[in-house]
Amino acid sequence: MLAPGLLALAAVTLFPGLYLLYMSVFGITAFSPEVPFVGLDNFRTLLRSATFWDALSVTLLFVGLSTGLSLLLGLALALALSEELRGRGAIRALL
């Protein structure tokens, strides 16, 4: 019963992932018919790029803050709605 869903999930995740690995070791450009093999040079270039490290730090900061704030807001809302408050049922119905 799970096989069709697992096959669809595998097709949707494995094929793009393997194609991404393939593209990462070739020097693919938008309008060039030639596709030279560059190996790990793309990764070396990426790891030496200051823009990559700036983007990574901003992304990690955003993920950390948004996850933490969502967790705190959700916990505060859950604690507030567990108390006997006027209009609690209406607020729960809206949520």
Secondary structure as UniProt FT lines:
FT   HELIX           3..24
FT   TURN            39..40
FT   HELIX           41..48
FT   HELIX           50..82
FT   TURN            86..87
FT   HELIX           88..94
//
